[in-house]
């Protein structure tokens, strides 16, 4: 498979935040022409939740690491979709595209008159991938939500943490990346069908349903036993030791998972202090004492050196990373995982490679995330055929632009528009 497998495919990216932009970024990484559409007043909320004059003046829209992570390899334009001219231009753009991606709440596209039927009138073979939090049908279809809301709705917090605590969220907004990854798979499937049959389709993806795979053990346990599984933190019901142990240095930890007696014997050969513990039943009964002994044994050792030594003996052990140590990890460095790109305003920044590759080297990132409206002139002229005068009229009327704008401050429409 080529790293440019989707070359010649055009995708209009109306999405915001993490889920939809991650889905579209996967297509851009594979060579698709992904055109991100924002407006100067309703820009991607991962740039910021709201604008202030000071934030606009300081180029705050270009400083979001989160936005820059999921929008590389894309082109970006601005269109005011609440204006009839902006809406018409979007439909002209859709007429040149293979697919549209959006993750608004359910009522937005109908309000803008940009539903699947409207898009299909512009391009009969279009694919529309909608990624609302709870899917496009049902009593919750128009509910608003973010990744953490979706995490709660999946039941996952009732499986994390300890029974004595309230439901425990990870605050990673798992609904977004799981929705984005599943969205990528769904869109590739729809594009394959479109290529073979010439048919577009509406693809309805529920972000919360994408999360159920992470909560499957709880769902299946209740289905089989009628009892919800207890929340036990790092403890494993049938294996010991199983946990995270403090090592030397600030915030250095080692994860150990021992699942059979061969692994246990190998661990004892490295840590003789553990030989006072017996087989699995004894270790489970004396779990607290075992964990205390391991914390003492690890306390004066470097977590990464200890990981290397234990892995060499076939023991599942890994030093825990933090966000700083990941950037200097020698394994990731060997694989060329971090790709450093220069970007306007923020300078040279690390970009994560795709987790898959088609050879020894990662798929090269072609361009950093675009600035707001960076490709207005390029797309409007080359794709939609507008001349310089028409583009400048759009700019002077506030339908396009290259800077965020405070709500309600669009300039008055000129008489010639």
SVG drawing of the C-alpha trace seen along z (x, -y; Angstrom):
<svg xmlns="http://www.w3.org/2000/svg" viewBox="-36 -50 56 72">
<polyline fill="none" stroke="black" stroke-width="0.4" points="0.0,0.0 1.3,-3.5 1.7,-6.3 -0.2,-8.3 -3.0,-5.8 -5.7,-8.5 -4.1,-10.9 -6.8,-12.3 -9.5,-12.0 -10.9,-15.3 -12.5,-15.6 -14.3,-18.7 -13.6,-18.8 -16.3,-20.7 -15.4,-19.1 -14.0,-20.7 -12.2,-19.6 -10.6,-16.2 -12.8,-13.4 -13.7,-14.7 -10.3,-16.4 -8.5,-13.2 -10.6,-11.2 -9.9,-13.7 -6.2,-13.8 -5.9,-10.1 -7.1,-10.7 -4.7,-13.6 -1.8,-11.5 -2.6,-9.0 -2.5,-11.7 -6.1,-13.0 -6.7,-16.6 -8.4,-17.6 -9.9,-21.1 -10.8,-22.3 -13.6,-24.9 -14.0,-27.3 -15.3,-30.8 -13.7,-33.8 -16.4,-33.9 -17.0,-30.2 -13.5,-28.8 -12.5,-25.3 -13.0,-25.3 -9.6,-23.6 -8.0,-26.9 -9.9,-28.3 -13.3,-28.2 -13.8,-31.9 -12.1,-34.9 -11.1,-38.1 -9.6,-41.1 -6.3,-40.5 -6.2,-36.8 -6.9,-37.8 -4.1,-40.4 -1.7,-37.9 -2.3,-35.3 -3.8,-33.0 -5.7,-31.0 -2.3,-29.7 -0.9,-28.6 -3.0,-25.6 -0.9,-22.5 -4.0,-20.3 -5.3,-22.0 -1.9,-21.7 -1.7,-18.0 -4.8,-16.9 -4.8,-19.3 -1.5,-18.7 -1.4,-17.9 -4.7,-19.9 -5.5,-23.0 -7.7,-25.6 -10.3,-28.1 -12.8,-30.3 -16.4,-30.6 -19.3,-32.1 -21.8,-29.3 -24.6,-31.4 -24.3,-33.7 -26.0,-32.6 -22.9,-33.4 -20.7,-31.4 -23.1,-28.5 -23.3,-28.5 -19.5,-28.5 -19.4,-25.5 -21.8,-23.6 -19.7,-24.4 -16.7,-23.0 -18.7,-19.9 -19.5,-19.4 -15.7,-18.8 -15.3,-16.4 -15.7,-12.7 -16.6,-13.1 -17.6,-15.5 -16.8,-15.0 -18.7,-16.7 -19.1,-16.3 -21.6,-19.0 -24.5,-18.3 -27.5,-17.0 -29.4,-20.3 -26.5,-22.3 -26.6,-21.0 -30.4,-21.2 -30.2,-24.8 -27.6,-25.7 -29.5,-23.7 -26.5,-21.5 -27.9,-18.1 -27.0,-15.0 -29.9,-15.8 -28.5,-19.3 -25.0,-18.0 -26.2,-15.2 -28.0,-17.8 -24.6,-19.4 -22.7,-16.1 -24.9,-13.0 -22.2,-10.6 -21.0,-12.4 -20.2,-10.6 -21.3,-12.4 -19.7,-11.0 -21.5,-12.5 -20.0,-11.9 -22.4,-13.3 -21.9,-12.2 -24.8,-9.8 -25.5,-9.1 -28.0,-10.7 -31.1,-8.9 -32.8,-8.3 -33.9,-10.4 -30.3,-11.7 -29.5,-12.5 -29.5,-16.3 -27.8,-16.3 -24.5,-18.3 -21.5,-16.6 -17.8,-16.5 -15.3,-13.7 -15.6,-13.5 -19.5,-13.6 -19.3,-10.7 -16.9,-8.9 -19.5,-9.1 -22.2,-7.9 -20.2,-4.8 -20.1,-3.5 -16.3,-3.6 -15.9,-5.7 -17.8,-3.0 -15.0,-0.6 -12.1,-2.8 -10.6,-3.8 -11.6,-2.3 -15.0,-1.2 -14.8,-3.6 -14.6,-6.6 -17.1,-8.1 -17.0,-7.0 -13.5,-7.9 -12.9,-9.6 -9.5,-9.7 -10.2,-13.2 -8.5,-12.2 -11.8,-12.6 -11.6,-9.1 -14.8,-9.6 -12.9,-11.8 -9.9,-9.6 -12.0,-6.5 -14.6,-8.3 -11.9,-9.6 -10.2,-6.2 -13.5,-4.5 -14.5,-7.4 -11.3,-6.9 -12.1,-3.2 -15.7,-4.0 -14.7,-6.6 -12.1,-4.4 -14.8,-1.7 -17.2,-4.2 -14.5,-5.5 -13.7,-1.9 -17.4,-1.3 -17.6,-4.7 -14.6,-3.7 -16.0,-0.3 -19.7,-1.3 -19.7,-5.1 -22.2,-5.4 -22.0,-7.8 -23.8,-7.3 -24.6,-8.7 -22.4,-7.2 -23.8,-7.6 -21.1,-7.2 -21.9,-7.4 -18.9,-8.4 -20.3,-6.8 -20.9,-3.5 -17.2,-3.7 -16.3,-3.7 -18.1,-0.5 -15.2,1.6 -13.1,0.1 -15.9,1.0 -16.6,4.4 -15.2,6.3 -17.8,4.6 -20.7,5.2 -19.8,8.8 -19.2,9.5 -22.7,8.2 -24.2,10.1 -22.6,13.4 -23.0,13.0 -25.6,10.4 -23.0,8.5 -21.1,5.4 -17.3,5.9 -15.8,4.2 -13.5,1.2 -10.1,2.3 -7.6,-0.4 -4.3,1.2 -5.1,4.5 -5.8,7.6 -8.3,10.1 -6.2,13.2 -2.6,12.0 0.0,10.7 2.2,8.7 0.2,6.4 0.8,2.7 3.0,-0.4 6.0,-0.7 8.0,-3.8 11.7,-3.8 14.6,-6.2 14.3,-9.8 11.4,-12.1 8.2,-10.5 9.9,-7.4 7.6,-4.3 7.8,-0.7 4.7,1.2 4.9,5.0 2.4,7.6 3.0,11.2 0.5,13.6 2.2,17.0 4.7,18.9 7.4,18.8 7.4,15.0 7.3,15.1 10.3,17.3 12.2,15.0 11.3,12.0 12.5,13.8 15.8,14.5 16.3,10.8 14.8,9.8 15.7,12.5 13.7,10.5 10.6,11.9 11.4,15.6 9.6,15.4 6.3,15.3 4.9,18.5 2.6,19.5 -0.2,17.4 -2.6,18.1 -0.1,17.0 0.8,13.8 -2.9,12.8 -3.5,13.4 -0.5,11.3 -0.9,8.7 -0.2,5.6 2.9,7.1 4.1,8.1 3.6,4.6 5.5,3.1 8.4,5.4 8.5,4.5 8.3,0.8 11.3,1.2 13.2,3.2 12.5,0.7 13.1,-2.4 16.8,-2.8 16.8,-1.6 16.4,-3.6 13.0,-2.6 14.3,-2.4 17.4,-0.4 15.3,1.9 12.8,2.3 15.6,3.3 16.9,5.9 13.5,7.5 12.4,7.5 15.6,9.4 14.3,12.1 10.9,12.3 9.2,10.3 6.4,7.9 7.7,4.7 7.8,1.1 8.9,-2.2 6.1,-4.7 6.6,-7.7 5.6,-11.3 5.0,-13.9 8.6,-15.1 10.4,-11.7 8.4,-10.6 10.2,-13.3 13.6,-11.8 12.7,-8.1 15.4,-6.2 13.0,-3.6 10.8,-6.3 13.9,-8.2 15.2,-5.1 11.9,-4.7 11.9,-8.4 8.5,-8.8 8.7,-12.5 8.8,-14.7 9.8,-18.3 8.2,-20.9 8.4,-24.7 5.0,-26.4 3.9,-30.0 3.7,-31.7 4.8,-28.7 8.0,-27.8 9.6,-24.3 7.3,-21.7 7.2,-17.9 4.5,-16.0 3.6,-12.4 3.9,-10.0 1.1,-7.7 1.4,-4.5 1.5,-2.4 4.1,-2.6 4.7,-0.8 8.4,-0.4 11.2,-1.2 10.5,-4.9 7.3,-6.6 5.0,-8.3 6.4,-11.7 4.3,-14.7 3.9,-17.0 2.9,-20.2 2.1,-21.5 -1.4,-22.5 -2.7,-25.5 -3.3,-28.9 -6.8,-30.2 -7.9,-30.7 -4.3,-30.1 -5.4,-28.7 -8.4,-31.0 -7.0,-32.4 -5.5,-29.1 -8.7,-27.0 -11.1,-29.7 -9.2,-30.4 -7.8,-27.0 -10.7,-24.8 -13.7,-27.2 -12.4,-29.4 -12.9,-32.8 -10.8,-35.7 -8.9,-38.1 -11.7,-40.7 -14.3,-38.2 -12.1,-36.9 -11.3,-40.4 -15.1,-41.1 -15.6,-38.1 -12.8,-39.3 -14.1,-42.8 -17.6,-41.5 -16.3,-39.3 -17.3,-36.0 -13.7,-34.9 -10.7,-36.1 -7.4,-35.1 -8.0,-36.3 -10.6,-35.4 -13.3,-38.0 -15.4,-38.8 -19.0,-37.7 -21.2,-40.2 -18.4,-42.3 -18.6,-41.3 -18.1,-44.3 -21.2,-45.6 -21.8,-44.1 -20.6,-46.3 -23.2,-47.6 -21.5,-45.7 -21.7,-42.3"/>
</svg>
